[in-house]
Amino acid sequence: MTEKNKKYYWIKIFVRYGIPSVFFLPFITISLCLFLASKGAWGPLPDFKELENPETNLATEILSTDNKVLGKYFYENRTHVEYDDLSPDLINALIATEDERFFNHSGIDFIALFRVAKGILTGNSNLGGGSTITQQLAKMFFSKRPSSKIERVQQKFKEWIIALRIERKYSKQEIIAMYLNRFDFLNLAVGIKSAAKIYFNTSPDQLTIEQSATLIGMAKNPSLYNPLRRAEKTKIRRNIVLNQMVKNKYLSESVKDSLSVVPIILNYNKVDHNEGSATYFREHLRGFMSEWVKKREKETGEIYNIYKDGLKIYTTIDSRMQKYAEESVKAHIKSLQKKFYYHWEDFETAPYDTSWRQGQIDTLILIPAIKRSERYRKLKNKKITEENILNIFNTPTPMSVFSWNGRIDTVITPLDSIKYYNYFLHSGLISIEPSSGHIKAWVGGINHQQFKYDHVKDGKRQVGSTFKPFLYATAIDQFKYSPCLQIPNVQVIFEKEKWRLDQDYIPQNANKKYGGELTLTEGLAQSKNTISAYLMKQVGPRKVINLARKMGISSYLPAVPSLCLGTAEISLFEMTGAYSTFANAGIYLEPIFVSRIEDRNGVVLEQFASTPKEVLNEEKNYIMIKLLQGVVISGSGQRLRWKYNLRNPIAGKTGTTQNHSDGWFIGFVPNLVTGVWTGADNRSVRFRDIHLGQGAEMALPIWANYMIKVYEDPNITISNDEFKFPENGISVPINCNEIKELETEEEF
């Protein structure tokens, strides 16, 4: 064969076999790679069971009784929504931008792939991507981040296989919903429901065209197109999405033009366990749920995880009442704090007892506070000496401190920060529906970010005169006293021998005035200690304790005569729950805050309800209601009527403890009981006198403002009717002529 013939021979071979090979080789290679990927040669693929139940972290939602989301527990802030819950504009924006032929392919868009190949060959990177929505979903659900380019190529083929399987298993609508539920929009906004709430304070079905375009624009690169940090870039990307919607006939040119000039308007809702509604309640609920999951198992035998299993916790909290409660606490304490600063102005030992010396304050207050601090604990763990630790606490340090006008960046010593925070007054409020035991509002403090201690459930303080109704109820239960029973207003002696005391105990009235006689109604209204002492001597501490236990008081109650003045330390939760007995015709129901718990599919895992227990019969309980109404009509609670114009039937009791450290008011109407406590974290921090340091000044205004707000809301039904009169009537006199407006020192 001549050289010329050889040359033509090889050309012929190349034309016959080479050119087809070059053309078909990519397809053969791709097919081989797909085959290898489908057989798991590059790692296992999810089976259909995994496709139906992909491992995804779903947030547990905390829902109010009026179906508002109070908060979530999560690893990822993701909540599932259905396709029907998505705005049509959102769906159109997604398809127009990410996958124009979504409804016409089976998971892989070959036209888009050829476009990508053309871009690579021509060096034009603006021809768009080739991944379909389904492929992007496959990547989000099942693929780990590759460590090399080879692994990325292998992963790409696996995504194709998974995408095909997803397309066979799910409808197009389900795929769109899964994609949007899975996508991470940053700023703890995982999934479209969280993104709509966090960025625009709305729901996915209410997203507008421009809002939808903004969120879909983020899908290209959420870090680059983060509206919080790069508003202008995000706006440009949003307008590209709007152009795509016009191109795909989802939007008219005129609408696009008008929307393109509009700036991105966010209604940002930061997700933080320290922010939002019912922060203290949510933290208490977290502890409750942590214990609950230990007792419940899935069908697989695993225990539930509140951070990823997508549970729904239906609470008894009413979001509107919670809002009013938080507003009332903050408004009053902010105002009272100003009075407190002014009250202690120019006092060297402020805000502690004026008789104390600086050495006592250091020894009894500041040094223990230093040793309780987190800073001290960390320094101690580093083996730093006590002397050096004290030097550090006296060294100015940059820090941010809480104030009622917002956080303040300053430079002060850690010791000065302790002194600064000791000045703050705190408060707690809980509101309960007595007929069910359902807790409707829970405010554990003034600011959860700064002050984590929950004054509803965790805090136990002296209750003062708010304990006296349990004493009165015990006496009425034992002897069926009338509210009109006359008792001498004289000092009562508890002999040390008989009562096993170190010395005789002789309670005094706060004003140290005695003489004459008072009815039970007057004695409770004026909170006369002489009347309480008389009743305690009649019934004894044990019987009072037994009744209190039946009403839900579980805290330690000393069996001593001074119990009649409220020396016991009890939580606001217990006290308000106990008062619910009076509002519920003498029947106690344990307060509850969860009505039911569901799994992610809506299956009810557990329902909750309280078991009623009769403590007082209807007649004796009604006598107690009349006594407690007397407090509001003629006693320390009467400012509810003349100052706050709350003239409907209200029963309640104020309370003030020794040295004015704690102020209480627990009041109720027929279908709502609300308790309020106010004081400082350190009991040595207090008002100097009873004018400001009484329950009627410290706590009652919060109760009043809260009730005013609740009554003003037409969507909340709170009774302003009379308390129900017993069906069988009352066998003792209850309408005493002695009940009148009295000039008294309000609250003791």
PEUR-V593368 format. One record per residue. N is the residue number from 1. RES is the residue in one letter. SS is DSSP state (alpha for helix, beta for strand, coil for the rest). Layout:
BEGIN
n=N res=RES ss=SS
n=N res=RES ss=SS
END
This chain:
BEGIN
n=1 res=M ss=coil
n=2 res=T ss=coil
n=3 res=E ss=alpha
n=4 res=K ss=alpha
n=5 res=N ss=alpha
n=6 res=K ss=alpha
n=7 res=K ss=alpha
n=8 res=Y ss=alpha
n=9 res=Y ss=alpha
n=10 res=W ss=alpha
n=11 res=I ss=alpha
n=12 res=K ss=alpha
n=13 res=I ss=alpha
n=14 res=F ss=alpha
n=15 res=V ss=alpha
n=16 res=R ss=alpha
n=17 res=Y ss=alpha
n=18 res=G ss=alpha
n=19 res=I ss=alpha
n=20 res=P ss=alpha
n=21 res=S ss=alpha
n=22 res=V ss=alpha
n=23 res=F ss=alpha
n=24 res=F ss=alpha
n=25 res=L ss=alpha
n=26 res=P ss=alpha
n=27 res=F ss=alpha
n=28 res=I ss=alpha
n=29 res=T ss=alpha
n=30 res=I ss=alpha
n=31 res=S ss=alpha
n=32 res=L ss=alpha
n=33 res=C ss=alpha
n=34 res=L ss=alpha
n=35 res=F ss=alpha
n=36 res=L ss=alpha
n=37 res=A ss=alpha
n=38 res=S ss=alpha
n=39 res=K ss=coil
n=40 res=G ss=coil
n=41 res=A ss=coil
n=42 res=W ss=coil
n=43 res=G ss=coil
n=44 res=P ss=coil
n=45 res=L ss=coil
n=46 res=P ss=coil
n=47 res=D ss=coil
n=48 res=F ss=alpha
n=49 res=K ss=alpha
n=50 res=E ss=alpha
n=51 res=L ss=alpha
n=52 res=E ss=alpha
n=53 res=N ss=coil
n=54 res=P ss=coil
n=55 res=E ss=coil
n=56 res=T ss=coil
n=57 res=N ss=coil
n=58 res=L ss=beta
n=59 res=A ss=coil
n=60 res=T ss=beta
n=61 res=E ss=beta
n=62 res=I ss=beta
n=63 res=L ss=beta
n=64 res=S ss=coil
n=65 res=T ss=coil
n=66 res=D ss=coil
n=67 res=N ss=coil
n=68 res=K ss=coil
n=69 res=V ss=beta
n=70 res=L ss=beta
n=71 res=G ss=beta
n=72 res=K ss=beta
n=73 res=Y ss=beta
n=74 res=F ss=coil
n=75 res=Y ss=coil
n=76 res=E ss=coil
n=77 res=N ss=coil
n=78 res=R ss=coil
n=79 res=T ss=coil
n=80 res=H ss=coil
n=81 res=V ss=coil
n=82 res=E ss=coil
n=83 res=Y ss=alpha
n=84 res=D ss=alpha
n=85 res=D ss=alpha
n=86 res=L ss=coil
n=87 res=S ss=coil
n=88 res=P ss=alpha
n=89 res=D ss=alpha
n=90 res=L ss=alpha
n=91 res=I ss=alpha
n=92 res=N ss=alpha
n=93 res=A ss=alpha
n=94 res=L ss=alpha
n=95 res=I ss=alpha
n=96 res=A ss=alpha
n=97 res=T ss=alpha
n=98 res=E ss=alpha
n=99 res=D ss=coil
n=100 res=E ss=coil
n=101 res=R ss=coil
n=102 res=F ss=alpha
n=103 res=F ss=alpha
n=104 res=N ss=alpha
n=105 res=H ss=coil
n=106 res=S ss=coil
n=107 res=G ss=coil
n=108 res=I ss=coil
n=109 res=D ss=coil
n=110 res=F ss=alpha
n=111 res=I ss=alpha
n=112 res=A ss=alpha
n=113 res=L ss=alpha
n=114 res=F ss=alpha
n=115 res=R ss=alpha
n=116 res=V ss=alpha
n=117 res=A ss=alpha
n=118 res=K ss=alpha
n=119 res=G ss=alpha
n=120 res=I ss=alpha
n=121 res=L ss=alpha
n=122 res=T ss=alpha
n=123 res=G ss=coil
n=124 res=N ss=coil
n=125 res=S ss=coil
n=126 res=N ss=coil
n=127 res=L ss=coil
n=128 res=G ss=coil
n=129 res=G ss=coil
n=130 res=G ss=coil
n=131 res=S ss=coil
n=132 res=T ss=coil
n=133 res=I ss=alpha
n=134 res=T ss=alpha
n=135 res=Q ss=alpha
n=136 res=Q ss=alpha
n=137 res=L ss=alpha
n=138 res=A ss=alpha
n=139 res=K ss=alpha
n=140 res=M ss=alpha
n=141 res=F ss=alpha
n=142 res=F ss=alpha
n=143 res=S ss=coil
n=144 res=K ss=coil
n=145 res=R ss=coil
n=146 res=P ss=coil
n=147 res=S ss=coil
n=148 res=S ss=coil
n=149 res=K ss=alpha
n=150 res=I ss=alpha
n=151 res=E ss=alpha
n=152 res=R ss=alpha
n=153 res=V ss=alpha
n=154 res=Q ss=alpha
n=155 res=Q ss=alpha
n=156 res=K ss=alpha
n=157 res=F ss=alpha
n=158 res=K ss=alpha
n=159 res=E ss=alpha
n=160 res=W ss=alpha
n=161 res=I ss=alpha
n=162 res=I ss=alpha
n=163 res=A ss=alpha
n=164 res=L ss=alpha
n=165 res=R ss=alpha
n=166 res=I ss=alpha
n=167 res=E ss=alpha
n=168 res=R ss=alpha
n=169 res=K ss=alpha
n=170 res=Y ss=coil
n=171 res=S ss=coil
n=172 res=K ss=alpha
n=173 res=Q ss=alpha
n=174 res=E ss=alpha
n=175 res=I ss=alpha
n=176 res=I ss=alpha
n=177 res=A ss=alpha
n=178 res=M ss=alpha
n=179 res=Y ss=alpha
n=180 res=L ss=alpha
n=181 res=N ss=alpha
n=182 res=R ss=alpha
n=183 res=F ss=coil
n=184 res=D ss=beta
n=185 res=F ss=coil
n=186 res=L ss=coil
n=187 res=N ss=coil
n=188 res=L ss=coil
n=189 res=A ss=coil
n=190 res=V ss=beta
n=191 res=G ss=coil
n=192 res=I ss=alpha
n=193 res=K ss=alpha
n=194 res=S ss=alpha
n=195 res=A ss=alpha
n=196 res=A ss=alpha
n=197 res=K ss=alpha
n=198 res=I ss=alpha
n=199 res=Y ss=alpha
n=200 res=F ss=alpha
n=201 res=N ss=coil
n=202 res=T ss=coil
n=203 res=S ss=coil
n=204 res=P ss=alpha
n=205 res=D ss=alpha
n=206 res=Q ss=alpha
n=207 res=L ss=coil
n=208 res=T ss=coil
n=209 res=I ss=alpha
n=210 res=E ss=alpha
n=211 res=Q ss=alpha
n=212 res=S ss=alpha
n=213 res=A ss=alpha
n=214 res=T ss=alpha
n=215 res=L ss=alpha
n=216 res=I ss=alpha
n=217 res=G ss=alpha
n=218 res=M ss=alpha
n=219 res=A ss=coil
n=220 res=K ss=coil
n=221 res=N ss=coil
n=222 res=P ss=coil
n=223 res=S ss=coil
n=224 res=L ss=coil
n=225 res=Y ss=coil
n=226 res=N ss=coil
n=227 res=P ss=coil
n=228 res=L ss=coil
n=229 res=R ss=coil
n=230 res=R ss=coil
n=231 res=A ss=alpha
n=232 res=E ss=alpha
n=233 res=K ss=alpha
n=234 res=T ss=alpha
n=235 res=K ss=alpha
n=236 res=I ss=alpha
n=237 res=R ss=alpha
n=238 res=R ss=alpha
n=239 res=N ss=alpha
n=240 res=I ss=alpha
n=241 res=V ss=alpha
n=242 res=L ss=alpha
n=243 res=N ss=alpha
n=244 res=Q ss=alpha
n=245 res=M ss=alpha
n=246 res=V ss=alpha
n=247 res=K ss=alpha
n=248 res=N ss=coil
n=249 res=K ss=coil
n=250 res=Y ss=coil
n=251 res=L ss=coil
n=252 res=S ss=coil
n=253 res=E ss=alpha
n=254 res=S ss=alpha
n=255 res=V ss=alpha
n=256 res=K ss=alpha
n=257 res=D ss=alpha
n=258 res=S ss=alpha
n=259 res=L ss=alpha
n=260 res=S ss=alpha
n=261 res=V ss=coil
n=262 res=V ss=coil
n=263 res=P ss=coil
n=264 res=I ss=coil
n=265 res=I ss=coil
n=266 res=L ss=coil
n=267 res=N ss=coil
n=268 res=Y ss=coil
n=269 res=N ss=coil
n=270 res=K ss=coil
n=271 res=V ss=coil
n=272 res=D ss=coil
n=273 res=H ss=coil
n=274 res=N ss=coil
n=275 res=E ss=coil
n=276 res=G ss=coil
n=277 res=S ss=coil
n=278 res=A ss=coil
n=279 res=T ss=alpha
n=280 res=Y ss=alpha
n=281 res=F ss=alpha
n=282 res=R ss=alpha
n=283 res=E ss=alpha
n=284 res=H ss=alpha
n=285 res=L ss=alpha
n=286 res=R ss=alpha
n=287 res=G ss=alpha
n=288 res=F ss=alpha
n=289 res=M ss=alpha
n=290 res=S ss=alpha
n=291 res=E ss=alpha
n=292 res=W ss=alpha
n=293 res=V ss=alpha
n=294 res=K ss=alpha
n=295 res=K ss=alpha
n=296 res=R ss=coil
n=297 res=E ss=beta
n=298 res=K ss=coil
n=299 res=E ss=coil
n=300 res=T ss=coil
n=301 res=G ss=coil
n=302 res=E ss=coil
n=303 res=I ss=beta
n=304 res=Y ss=coil
n=305 res=N ss=coil
n=306 res=I ss=coil
n=307 res=Y ss=coil
n=308 res=K ss=coil
n=309 res=D ss=beta
n=310 res=G ss=coil
n=311 res=L ss=coil
n=312 res=K ss=beta
n=313 res=I ss=beta
n=314 res=Y ss=beta
n=315 res=T ss=beta
n=316 res=T ss=coil
n=317 res=I ss=coil
n=318 res=D ss=coil
n=319 res=S ss=alpha
n=320 res=R ss=alpha
n=321 res=M ss=alpha
n=322 res=Q ss=alpha
n=323 res=K ss=alpha
n=324 res=Y ss=alpha
n=325 res=A ss=alpha
n=326 res=E ss=alpha
n=327 res=E ss=alpha
n=328 res=S ss=alpha
n=329 res=V ss=alpha
n=330 res=K ss=alpha
n=331 res=A ss=alpha
n=332 res=H ss=alpha
n=333 res=I ss=alpha
n=334 res=K ss=alpha
n=335 res=S ss=alpha
n=336 res=L ss=alpha
n=337 res=Q ss=alpha
n=338 res=K ss=alpha
n=339 res=K ss=alpha
n=340 res=F ss=alpha
n=341 res=Y ss=alpha
n=342 res=Y ss=alpha
n=343 res=H ss=alpha
n=344 res=W ss=coil
n=345 res=E ss=coil
n=346 res=D ss=coil
n=347 res=F ss=coil
n=348 res=E ss=coil
n=349 res=T ss=coil
n=350 res=A ss=coil
n=351 res=P ss=coil
n=352 res=Y ss=coil
n=353 res=D ss=coil
n=354 res=T ss=coil
n=355 res=S ss=coil
n=356 res=W ss=coil
n=357 res=R ss=coil
n=358 res=Q ss=alpha
n=359 res=G ss=alpha
n=360 res=Q ss=alpha
n=361 res=I ss=alpha
n=362 res=D ss=alpha
n=363 res=T ss=alpha
n=364 res=L ss=alpha
n=365 res=I ss=alpha
n=366 res=L ss=alpha
n=367 res=I ss=alpha
n=368 res=P ss=alpha
n=369 res=A ss=alpha
n=370 res=I ss=alpha
n=371 res=K ss=alpha
n=372 res=R ss=alpha
n=373 res=S ss=coil
n=374 res=E ss=alpha
n=375 res=R ss=alpha
n=376 res=Y ss=alpha
n=377 res=R ss=alpha
n=378 res=K ss=alpha
n=379 res=L ss=alpha
n=380 res=K ss=alpha
n=381 res=N ss=alpha
n=382 res=K ss=coil
n=383 res=K ss=coil
n=384 res=I ss=coil
n=385 res=T ss=coil
n=386 res=E ss=alpha
n=387 res=E ss=alpha
n=388 res=N ss=alpha
n=389 res=I ss=alpha
n=390 res=L ss=alpha
n=391 res=N ss=alpha
n=392 res=I ss=alpha
n=393 res=F ss=alpha
n=394 res=N ss=coil
n=395 res=T ss=coil
n=396 res=P ss=beta
n=397 res=T ss=beta
n=398 res=P ss=beta
n=399 res=M ss=beta
n=400 res=S ss=beta
n=401 res=V ss=beta
n=402 res=F ss=coil
n=403 res=S ss=coil
n=404 res=W ss=coil
n=405 res=N ss=coil
n=406 res=G ss=coil
n=407 res=R ss=coil
n=408 res=I ss=beta
n=409 res=D ss=beta
n=410 res=T ss=beta
n=411 res=V ss=beta
n=412 res=I ss=beta
n=413 res=T ss=beta
n=414 res=P ss=alpha
n=415 res=L ss=alpha
n=416 res=D ss=alpha
n=417 res=S ss=alpha
n=418 res=I ss=alpha
n=419 res=K ss=alpha
n=420 res=Y ss=alpha
n=421 res=Y ss=alpha
n=422 res=N ss=alpha
n=423 res=Y ss=coil
n=424 res=F ss=coil
n=425 res=L ss=beta
n=426 res=H ss=beta
n=427 res=S ss=beta
n=428 res=G ss=beta
n=429 res=L ss=beta
n=430 res=I ss=beta
n=431 res=S ss=beta
n=432 res=I ss=beta
n=433 res=E ss=beta
n=434 res=P ss=coil
n=435 res=S ss=coil
n=436 res=S ss=coil
n=437 res=G ss=coil
n=438 res=H ss=beta
n=439 res=I ss=beta
n=440 res=K ss=beta
n=441 res=A ss=beta
n=442 res=W ss=beta
n=443 res=V ss=beta
n=444 res=G ss=coil
n=445 res=G ss=coil
n=446 res=I ss=coil
n=447 res=N ss=coil
n=448 res=H ss=coil
n=449 res=Q ss=coil
n=450 res=Q ss=coil
n=451 res=F ss=coil
n=452 res=K ss=coil
n=453 res=Y ss=coil
n=454 res=D ss=coil
n=455 res=H ss=coil
n=456 res=V ss=coil
n=457 res=K ss=coil
n=458 res=D ss=coil
n=459 res=G ss=coil
n=460 res=K ss=beta
n=461 res=R ss=beta
n=462 res=Q ss=beta
n=463 res=V ss=coil
n=464 res=G ss=alpha
n=465 res=S ss=alpha
n=466 res=T ss=alpha
n=467 res=F ss=alpha
n=468 res=K ss=alpha
n=469 res=P ss=alpha
n=470 res=F ss=alpha
n=471 res=L ss=alpha
n=472 res=Y ss=alpha
n=473 res=A ss=alpha
n=474 res=T ss=alpha
n=475 res=A ss=alpha
n=476 res=I ss=alpha
n=477 res=D ss=alpha
n=478 res=Q ss=alpha
n=479 res=F ss=alpha
n=480 res=K ss=coil
n=481 res=Y ss=coil
n=482 res=S ss=coil
n=483 res=P ss=coil
n=484 res=C ss=coil
n=485 res=L ss=coil
n=486 res=Q ss=beta
n=487 res=I ss=beta
n=488 res=P ss=beta
n=489 res=N ss=coil
n=490 res=V ss=coil
n=491 res=Q ss=coil
n=492 res=V ss=coil
n=493 res=I ss=coil
n=494 res=F ss=beta
n=495 res=E ss=coil
n=496 res=K ss=alpha
n=497 res=E ss=alpha
n=498 res=K ss=alpha
n=499 res=W ss=alpha
n=500 res=R ss=coil
n=501 res=L ss=coil
n=502 res=D ss=coil
n=503 res=Q ss=coil
n=504 res=D ss=coil
n=505 res=Y ss=beta
n=506 res=I ss=coil
n=507 res=P ss=coil
n=508 res=Q ss=coil
n=509 res=N ss=coil
n=510 res=A ss=coil
n=511 res=N ss=coil
n=512 res=K ss=coil
n=513 res=K ss=coil
n=514 res=Y ss=coil
n=515 res=G ss=coil
n=516 res=G ss=coil
n=517 res=E ss=beta
n=518 res=L ss=beta
n=519 res=T ss=beta
n=520 res=L ss=alpha
n=521 res=T ss=alpha
n=522 res=E ss=alpha
n=523 res=G ss=alpha
n=524 res=L ss=alpha
n=525 res=A ss=alpha
n=526 res=Q ss=coil
n=527 res=S ss=coil
n=528 res=K ss=coil
n=529 res=N ss=alpha
n=530 res=T ss=alpha
n=531 res=I ss=alpha
n=532 res=S ss=alpha
n=533 res=A ss=alpha
n=534 res=Y ss=alpha
n=535 res=L ss=alpha
n=536 res=M ss=alpha
n=537 res=K ss=alpha
n=538 res=Q ss=alpha
n=539 res=V ss=alpha
n=540 res=G ss=coil
n=541 res=P ss=alpha
n=542 res=R ss=alpha
n=543 res=K ss=alpha
n=544 res=V ss=alpha
n=545 res=I ss=alpha
n=546 res=N ss=alpha
n=547 res=L ss=alpha
n=548 res=A ss=alpha
n=549 res=R ss=alpha
n=550 res=K ss=alpha
n=551 res=M ss=coil
n=552 res=G ss=coil
n=553 res=I ss=coil
n=554 res=S ss=coil
n=555 res=S ss=coil
n=556 res=Y ss=coil
n=557 res=L ss=coil
n=558 res=P ss=coil
n=559 res=A ss=coil
n=560 res=V ss=coil
n=561 res=P ss=alpha
n=562 res=S ss=alpha
n=563 res=L ss=alpha
n=564 res=C ss=alpha
n=565 res=L ss=alpha
n=566 res=G ss=coil
n=567 res=T ss=coil
n=568 res=A ss=coil
n=569 res=E ss=beta
n=570 res=I ss=beta
n=571 res=S ss=beta
n=572 res=L ss=alpha
n=573 res=F ss=alpha
n=574 res=E ss=alpha
n=575 res=M ss=alpha
n=576 res=T ss=alpha
n=577 res=G ss=alpha
n=578 res=A ss=alpha
n=579 res=Y ss=alpha
n=580 res=S ss=alpha
n=581 res=T ss=alpha
n=582 res=F ss=alpha
n=583 res=A ss=alpha
n=584 res=N ss=coil
n=585 res=A ss=coil
n=586 res=G ss=coil
n=587 res=I ss=beta
n=588 res=Y ss=beta
n=589 res=L ss=coil
n=590 res=E ss=coil
n=591 res=P ss=coil
n=592 res=I ss=beta
n=593 res=F ss=coil
n=594 res=V ss=beta
n=595 res=S ss=beta
n=596 res=R ss=beta
n=597 res=I ss=beta
n=598 res=E ss=beta
n=599 res=D ss=coil
n=600 res=R ss=coil
n=601 res=N ss=coil
n=602 res=G ss=coil
n=603 res=V ss=coil
n=604 res=V ss=beta
n=605 res=L ss=beta
n=606 res=E ss=beta
n=607 res=Q ss=beta
n=608 res=F ss=coil
n=609 res=A ss=coil
n=610 res=S ss=coil
n=611 res=T ss=coil
n=612 res=P ss=coil
n=613 res=K ss=beta
n=614 res=E ss=beta
n=615 res=V ss=coil
n=616 res=L ss=coil
n=617 res=N ss=coil
n=618 res=E ss=alpha
n=619 res=E ss=alpha
n=620 res=K ss=alpha
n=621 res=N ss=alpha
n=622 res=Y ss=alpha
n=623 res=I ss=alpha
n=624 res=M ss=alpha
n=625 res=I ss=alpha
n=626 res=K ss=alpha
n=627 res=L ss=alpha
n=628 res=L ss=alpha
n=629 res=Q ss=alpha
n=630 res=G ss=alpha
n=631 res=V ss=alpha
n=632 res=V ss=alpha
n=633 res=I ss=alpha
n=634 res=S ss=alpha
n=635 res=G ss=coil
n=636 res=S ss=coil
n=637 res=G ss=coil
n=638 res=Q ss=coil
n=639 res=R ss=alpha
n=640 res=L ss=alpha
n=641 res=R ss=alpha
n=642 res=W ss=alpha
n=643 res=K ss=coil
n=644 res=Y ss=coil
n=645 res=N ss=coil
n=646 res=L ss=coil
n=647 res=R ss=coil
n=648 res=N ss=coil
n=649 res=P ss=coil
n=650 res=I ss=coil
n=651 res=A ss=beta
n=652 res=G ss=beta
n=653 res=K ss=beta
n=654 res=T ss=beta
n=655 res=G ss=beta
n=656 res=T ss=beta
n=657 res=T ss=coil
n=658 res=Q ss=alpha
n=659 res=N ss=alpha
n=660 res=H ss=alpha
n=661 res=S ss=coil
n=662 res=D ss=beta
n=663 res=G ss=beta
n=664 res=W ss=beta
n=665 res=F ss=beta
n=666 res=I ss=beta
n=667 res=G ss=beta
n=668 res=F ss=beta
n=669 res=V ss=beta
n=670 res=P ss=coil
n=671 res=N ss=coil
n=672 res=L ss=beta
n=673 res=V ss=beta
n=674 res=T ss=beta
n=675 res=G ss=beta
n=676 res=V ss=beta
n=677 res=W ss=beta
n=678 res=T ss=beta
n=679 res=G ss=beta
n=680 res=A ss=beta
n=681 res=D ss=coil
n=682 res=N ss=coil
n=683 res=R ss=coil
n=684 res=S ss=coil
n=685 res=V ss=coil
n=686 res=R ss=coil
n=687 res=F ss=coil
n=688 res=R ss=coil
n=689 res=D ss=coil
n=690 res=I ss=coil
n=691 res=H ss=coil
n=692 res=L ss=coil
n=693 res=G ss=coil
n=694 res=Q ss=coil
n=695 res=G ss=alpha
n=696 res=A ss=alpha
n=697 res=E ss=alpha
n=698 res=M ss=alpha
n=699 res=A ss=coil
n=700 res=L ss=alpha
n=701 res=P ss=alpha
n=702 res=I ss=alpha
n=703 res=W ss=alpha
n=704 res=A ss=alpha
n=705 res=N ss=alpha
n=706 res=Y ss=alpha
n=707 res=M ss=alpha
n=708 res=I ss=alpha
n=709 res=K ss=alpha
n=710 res=V ss=alpha
n=711 res=Y ss=alpha
n=712 res=E ss=alpha
n=713 res=D ss=coil
n=714 res=P ss=coil
n=715 res=N ss=coil
n=716 res=I ss=coil
n=717 res=T ss=coil
n=718 res=I ss=coil
n=719 res=S ss=coil
n=720 res=N ss=coil
n=721 res=D ss=coil
n=722 res=E ss=coil
n=723 res=F ss=coil
n=724 res=K ss=coil
n=725 res=F ss=coil
n=726 res=P ss=coil
n=727 res=E ss=coil
n=728 res=N ss=coil
n=729 res=G ss=coil
n=730 res=I ss=coil
n=731 res=S ss=coil
n=732 res=V ss=coil
n=733 res=P ss=coil
n=734 res=I ss=coil
n=735 res=N ss=coil
n=736 res=C ss=coil
n=737 res=N ss=coil
n=738 res=E ss=coil
n=739 res=I ss=coil
n=740 res=K ss=coil
n=741 res=E ss=coil
n=742 res=L ss=coil
n=743 res=E ss=coil
n=744 res=T ss=coil
n=745 res=E ss=coil
n=746 res=E ss=coil
n=747 res=E ss=coil
n=748 res=F ss=coil
END
